[in-house]
Amino acid sequence: MKLYWAPQSRAFRALWMMEEAGCPYERVHVDIRKGAQNAPAFRAINPMMKVPALTDGEAAVAESAAICAYVAERCPEADLAPPLGSPKRGRYLHWLFFAAGCIEAAYTEKFTGAKLPNTSQAGWSSFERVIDVLDAAVQPGPWLLGEQFTAADVMIGADLNYGINVFKIVEPRPALAAYVARCTGRPAFQRAQAIDAAGA
Ligand SMILES: N[C@@H](CCC(=O)N[C@@H](CS)C(=O)NCC(=O)O)C(=O)O
């Protein structure tokens, strides 16, 4: 597999996922600060011209949550997803899509101070409700699905880490802060962080 990636970007989520999965992969630096994402060859992989993206033989995947789900299936020995048919698949998919569909929009709302039409019209409802929902979701612990750490924790854990520790837009409520500490304490997270810090 080839991970198309740039340091200090949303591609961190896919980078952490690759380190959790433990399958061999190659990192390809796409220098988004110099416009490399606009090259036709990369555009053929991700028409949105954004990192991360992943290729695997003839397969191409973009969107962080989709990459995390793909890699969990591709590297089953890492046990990063509940098996097909398990009732836990419901919440697993819920949290993967929640990260992409609700957290991303809620953070944009917070960053920009955008005025919402109302919480019924906004698909993510509101920044406050997204954080309340996450706060409740991480309380049973240790992970979103209980004892099993999954690709959904990579997406939600990375986003909460950005929100609390990097951008400081999320209040470090005790349960959220403890969950993020469990995530950032994982050896795979720390390997990914070291790779990210080292840059291209
Ligand atoms: N929805 C995408 C967002 C990816 C994204 O926004 N990537 C940014 C870096 S943080 C990017 O590649 N920006 C370069 C550009 O748009 O020119 C995902 O979740 O993977």
PDBQT file of the ligand as one rigid body, heavy atoms in Angstrom, charges set to zero:
ROOT
HETATM    1  N1  LIG A 301     -12.159  15.224   3.866  1.00  0.00    +0.000 N 
HETATM    2  C1  LIG A 301     -10.739  14.994   3.777  1.00  0.00    +0.000 C 
HETATM    3  C2  LIG A 301     -10.021  16.285   4.089  1.00  0.00    +0.000 C 
HETATM    4  C3  LIG A 301      -8.554  16.234   3.728  1.00  0.00    +0.000 C 
HETATM    5  C4  LIG A 301      -7.939  17.624   3.780  1.00  0.00    +0.000 C 
HETATM    6  O1  LIG A 301      -8.646  18.632   3.987  1.00  0.00    +0.000 OA
HETATM    7  N2  LIG A 301      -6.623  17.691   3.548  1.00  0.00    +0.000 N 
HETATM    8  C5  LIG A 301      -5.945  18.967   3.488  1.00  0.00    +0.000 C 
HETATM    9  C6  LIG A 301      -4.773  18.992   4.472  1.00  0.00    +0.000 C 
HETATM   10  S1  LIG A 301      -5.345  19.137   6.135  1.00  0.00    +0.000 SA
HETATM   11  C7  LIG A 301      -5.315  19.154   2.106  1.00  0.00    +0.000 C 
HETATM   12  O2  LIG A 301      -4.852  18.209   1.503  1.00  0.00    +0.000 OA
HETATM   13  N3  LIG A 301      -5.286  20.399   1.628  1.00  0.00    +0.000 N 
HETATM   14  C8  LIG A 301      -4.619  20.741   0.400  1.00  0.00    +0.000 C 
HETATM   15  C9  LIG A 301      -5.494  21.534  -0.539  1.00  0.00    +0.000 C 
HETATM   16  O3  LIG A 301      -6.725  21.522  -0.360  1.00  0.00    +0.000 OA
HETATM   17  O4  LIG A 301      -4.961  22.152  -1.429  1.00  0.00    +0.000 OA
HETATM   18  C10 LIG A 301     -10.339  13.865   4.747  1.00  0.00    +0.000 C 
HETATM   19  O5  LIG A 301     -11.013  13.718   5.767  1.00  0.00    +0.000 OA
HETATM   20  O6  LIG A 301      -9.377  13.144   4.490  1.00  0.00    +0.000 OA
ENDROOT
TORSDOF 0
